[in-house]
Amino acid sequence: MAVPARKVSKMKKRSRRGGQGGLKTPAIHKNENGVYVRNHHVASDGTYKGQQVTSK
C-alpha cells in the first residue's frame, strides 16, 4: 500500500493541485471569415484551419 512516510505540507499539496482547475468555458475565437469557432472544431460555415471541409 502506498502510504506517505511524512505528512505532506499544505503548500506542497496545493502546488501539486494547482493545475487541476482547467477552463470553465470552451475557448472560442473568430476565424479569418469572422465566424466564431471553438478550438479543434469545424466552423458553422464548414471551414477548418482556413480550408473548406464540408458543404453548407
C-alpha positions, 0 to 999 in steps of 0.5 A: 500500500502506498502510504506517505512516510511524512505528512505532506505540507499544505503548500506542497499539496496545493502546488501539486493541485494547482493545475487541476482547475482547467477552463470553465468555458470552451475557448472560442475565437473568430476565424479569418471569415469572422465566424466564431469557432471553438478550438479543434472544431469545424466552423458553422460555415464548414471551414477548418484551419482556413480550408473548406471541409464540408458543404453548407 
